Amino acid sequence: MSRKGNCWDNAVAESFFKTLKCEMVNYTYFATRAAARLATFEYIEGWYNRRRKHSVLNYRTPSQQESYFYTSSMAA
């Protein structure tokens, strides 16, 4: 974390949590804390990292980008 007023360190995290709230949390009722944790895990691992395309990654999923990174760096 950086000093007060410097938002650059938090930009990625804030963007992710905004997306999480908009796409999942705001539309879901959780009966227990465990249910909320499970739903959040399923959202991140099942949707956000595996199927959701990100414009920053040239419209690839994080999993596709990671595979591309490892295959291209090994080929180089």
SULBELZI-V167142 format. One record per residue. N is the residue number from 1. PSI is psi in degrees with one decimal (999 if undefined). D_CENTER is the distance of its C-alpha to the mean C-alpha in whole Angstrom. Layout:
{{N;PSI;D_CENTER} {N;PSI;D_CENTER}}
//
This chain:
{{1;144.3;19} {2;-174.0;22} {3;166.7;25} {4;134.7;25} {5;-9.4;24} {6;105.2;22} {7;-4.3;19} {8;-36.4;17} {9;-29.5;16} {10;-4.9;14} {11;-44.9;13} {12;-45.3;9} {13;-42.5;9} {14;-38.5;10} {15;-43.7;9} {16;-47.0;5} {17;-31.8;8} {18;-45.7;10} {19;-43.9;8} {20;-46.1;8} {21;-44.4;11} {22;-38.4;12} {23;-23.3;11} {24;-58.0;12} {25;-42.4;14} {26;-17.3;16} {27;12.5;18} {28;138.6;18} {29;130.7;21} {30;125.1;20} {31;-34.2;24} {32;164.9;23} {33;-36.5;20} {34;-38.5;20} {35;-39.1;19} {36;-42.1;16} {37;-43.3;15} {38;-44.4;15} {39;-39.7;14} {40;-43.8;11} {41;-45.9;11} {42;-37.4;12} {43;-47.1;9} {44;-51.5;6} {45;-31.9;9} {46;-35.8;11} {47;-58.5;9} {48;-44.0;5} {49;-23.9;6} {50;-36.1;10} {51;-24.0;11} {52;122.8;9} {53;141.3;10} {54;129.9;9} {55;-33.4;12} {56;-26.9;12} {57;28.6;12} {58;42.0;15} {59;39.1;14} {60;161.9;13} {61;159.5;10} {62;-35.4;8} {63;-42.9;11} {64;-41.5;14} {65;-41.5;13} {66;-43.4;13} {67;-43.5;17} {68;-42.3;18} {69;-48.7;18} {70;-37.0;20} {71;-36.5;22} {72;-34.0;23} {73;-29.6;23} {74;-30.1;26} {75;-25.5;27} {76;999;28}}
//
